[in-house]
Amino acid sequence: MEILSLEWKQVEGAPNLDGPAMLIAATPLRHGGGFDLKGRCKTDKKGIVGEPHSIIRGLSLVAVHGGTEILAAVNLVRASGRLIFEDDVVEMEQFYVVHFHAVVTTGVFSGPLMVHCTTLQQVSNVVWLQLVR
C-alpha cells in the first residue's frame, strides 16, 4: 500500500460521531487500484495526556485481502510525511476531534479488502471494499 495524499481536514462524506470513537468510510477509486479513506477520531479531553494532537499518534491503516488473508499495514503519518499540529485538532465541547482524508493505492491487491484504522488509543470500524484493477 502507498499513501498518495493525507490531509487533516473534514471532507464531504466523512462519517459523523456522537461520542468518543474513531470511525472511517472508504470508497474504491474510480480508476481502480486503490481507495479514498475518510475518517474522524473523537476523544474526551479528560482522557488526553499531553498535547491535543496526541490523540492521532500512531494512526495506522490495516488492510486484509479477503481471498488470501494477506495483511498490509502502514503508519499514515510516517508514510505520507504529513505531520499533525495543534491547529489540526478541533475542539468540540468536551472533545478533541481530528478529521483525516487519505488516498491510498493498493498495488497488486484487487478483489475483496477489509480495512480499518488504529491509533494508540482507539480502533475504528471495519470497512469492506470490492476493488477492481
N, C-alpha and C positions, 0 to 999 in steps of 0.2 A: 504494500500500500504506500501511496505517496500523497502527501498533503499539498495540493496545488495552491490553496489560499486559506487563511484563517483570519477572521475579523471578530472583534469583541463588540458586537452591536446586535440589537434586535432587528430581525428581518421578518418580512411577511411570511406567514406560515409557521412561525416558531410556536412551540407548544406553550400553553398557559398553565401556571401553577397557583393553587390557592394557598398551600402551606409549604413548609420546607421540604425540598426534594430536588432531584435532578431528573429532567425529562428531555428526551430527544425525539426528533422526527427526521426521517430520511426519505429521499426520493431518488430513483435512478436518474442519471444524466440522460438527456435526450439523445445524445450521440453515442451512448453506451460507454462501457469501460469504467464506470465509477458512480458516485452518488453525491448528492447535495445533503449535508448534515446541518441541522439547526437544533440548538439546544439552549436550555436555561437551567441555571443552578441557583437555588434559593436556600439560604441558610439563616437561621436565627442569629441575631447579633450576639446574644449571650453565649453561644457556642463557639465563638471565634477567639482563638488565642493568637495574638499578633495582628498583622495588618489585614484590612478587609479583603484585599486581593488574594490572600492566602486560601480563600475558600475554593479556588480553582487549581490549587497546587497539585501537581501530578495528573492533570487532566489527560487521560489516555483513551484511545479508541481501540476497541477489541472487535474483531470480525472473525466469524467462524463459517466456513463453507459448509452448507447444508448437506452436500453429497459426500464429500471426502472427510469432513470434520477437520480440515487443515485450519489452523489458527494463525491469525496475524494480529499483532498489537503494535501500536505506535503512540508515543507521547506527542500529543498535538502541539504543545508549546515548543518543545525541542525540534520537532520535525519541520515546523513552519518558520521558526526563528522569530515569531511574533510574540514578544513578551507582553505581559499584562501589567498595567499600572493602576494606581488607586482610582484615577478618574474613569477607568473602565468598569468600575463597580458602582451599581445604582443602589441608593438607599431607599427602601420602601417600608415605611412604618418600622416594625421591629426586625426587618430582614435586610440582608445584603443580597443583591441579585447580580449575576453575571450572565449575559447573553453571549452565545458564540455561534458562528456560522463558518463552516468549512466545506471546501470542495475536495473530494477525495477520489483518487484513481485507484483501481483495484488490480492493476497489472493483468495477470493471466486469469484472475478469478472471473467467472461468469456463472450464471445459474443462481441457485438459492444461496442467500447470505444472511446471517444473523449478526446484527451489530448492537453494541451498547457502549456506553462511556462510563468511566470511573474517575474519581478523584481520590485523595487520601481519606476523605470523609464520607463519600456517597457513591452509590451505584445507580445508574439510570435504568429505565425500562429497556427491554429488548425490542428491536425493530427487525422485521423480516422483509428482505428485499428480493426481488427476482431480477437479476442483472442480465443484460444481453451484451454481446460484443458486436 
